[in-house]
């Protein structure tokens, strides 16, 4: 899990699990995989990996259409 790299010439250091939330920067599945459950499986894997690395919280930003997906998972 890495920190952000949205600024020019900025390092993308590892996040500090005890202090920083895990962050999902982008999350997509192929349109053919939509509504098959694969997205929820991938999200669960991300959550489990973050937890295994010591993160106690996670954050992400979503478009409004994505909110229902995250709530369903």
Contact map, one row per residue, 1 for C-alpha under 8 A:
1110000000000110000001100000000000000000000000000100000000000000000000000
1111000000011110000000000000000000000000000000000000000000000000000000000
1111100000011110000000100000000000000000000000000000000000000000000000000
0111110000011000000000000000000000000000000000000000000000000000000000000
0011111101110000000000000000000000000000000000000000000000000000000000000
0001111101000000000000000000000000000000000000000000000000000000000000000
0000111111000000000000000000000000000000000000000000000000000000000000000
0000111111000000000000000000000000000000000000000000000000000000000000000
0000001111100000000000000000000000000000000000000000000000000000000000000
0000111111110000000000000000000000000000000000000000000000000000000000000
0000100011111000000000000000000000000000000000000000000000000000000000000
0111100001111100000000000000000000000000000000000000000000000000000000000
0111000000111110000000000000000000000000000000000000000000000000000000000
1110000000011111000000000000000000000000000000000000000000000000000000000
1110000000001111100101000000000000000000000000000000000000000000000000000
0000000000000111111100000000000000000000000000000000000000000000000000000
0000000000000011111111000000000000000000000000000000111100000000000000000
0000000000000001111100000000000000000000000000000000011100000000000000000
0000000000000001111110000000000000000000000000000000001000000000000000000
0000000000000011111111000000000000000000000000000000001010000000000000000
0000000000000000101111100000000000000000000000000000001111100000000000000
1000000000000010100111110000000000000000000000000100001011100000000000000
1010000000000000000011111000000000000000000000000000000001110000000000000
0000000000000000000001111110000000000000000000000000000001111000000000000
0000000000000000000000111110000000000000000000000000000000011000000000000
0000000000000000000000011111000000000000000000000000000000000000000000000
0000000000000000000000011111100000000000000000000000000000000000000000000
0000000000000000000000000111110000000010000000000000000000000000000000000
0000000000000000000000000011111011000110000000000000000000000000000000000
0000000000000000000000000001111111000000000000000000000000000000000000000
0000000000000000000000000000111111000000000000000000000000000000000000000
0000000000000000000000000000011111000000000000000000000000000000000000000
0000000000000000000000000000111111111110000000000000000000000000000000000
0000000000000000000000000000111111111110000000000000000000000000000000000
0000000000000000000000000000000011111110000000000000000000000000000000000
0000000000000000000000000000000011111110000000000000000000000000000000000
0000000000000000000000000000000011111111100000000000000000000000000000000
0000000000000000000000000000100011111111110000000000000000000000000000000
0000000000000000000000000001100011111111111000000000000000000000000000000
0000000000000000000000000000000000001111111100000000000000000000000000001
0000000000000000000000000000000000001111111110000000000000000000000000000
0000000000000000000000000000000000000111111111000000000000000000000000000
0000000000000000000000000000000000000011111111100000000000000000000000001
0000000000000000000000000000000000000001111111110000000000000000000000000
0000000000000000000000000000000000000000111111111000000000000000000000000
0000000000000000000000000000000000000000011111111100000000000000000000000
0000000000000000000000000000000000000000001111111110000001000000000000000
0000000000000000000000000000000000000000000111111111000000000000000000000
0000000000000000000000000000000000000000000011111111100000000000000000000
1000000000000000000001000000000000000000000001111111111101000000000000000
0000000000000000000000000000000000000000000000111111111100000000000000000
0000000000000000000000000000000000000000000000011111111000000000000000000
0000000000000000100000000000000000000000000000001111111000000000000000000
0000000000000000110000000000000000000000000000000111111100000000000000000
0000000000000000111111000000000000000000000000000111111111000000000000000
0000000000000000110010000000000000000000000000000110011111000000000000000
0000000000000000000111000000000000000000000000000000001111100000000000000
0000000000000000000011110000000000000000000000100100001111110000000000000
0000000000000000000011110000000000000000000000000000000011111000000000000
0000000000000000000000111000000000000000000000000000000001111100000000000
0000000000000000000000011000000000000000000000000000000000111110000000000
0000000000000000000000000000000000000000000000000000000000011111111000000
0000000000000000000000000000000000000000000000000000000000001111111000000
0000000000000000000000000000000000000000000000000000000000000111111100000
0000000000000000000000000000000000000000000000000000000000000111111110000
0000000000000000000000000000000000000000000000000000000000000111111111000
0000000000000000000000000000000000000000000000000000000000000111111111100
0000000000000000000000000000000000000000000000000000000000000001111111110
0000000000000000000000000000000000000000000000000000000000000000111111111
0000000000000000000000000000000000000000000000000000000000000000011111111
0000000000000000000000000000000000000000000000000000000000000000001111111
0000000000000000000000000000000000000000000000000000000000000000000111111
0000000000000000000000000000000000000001001000000000000000000000000011111
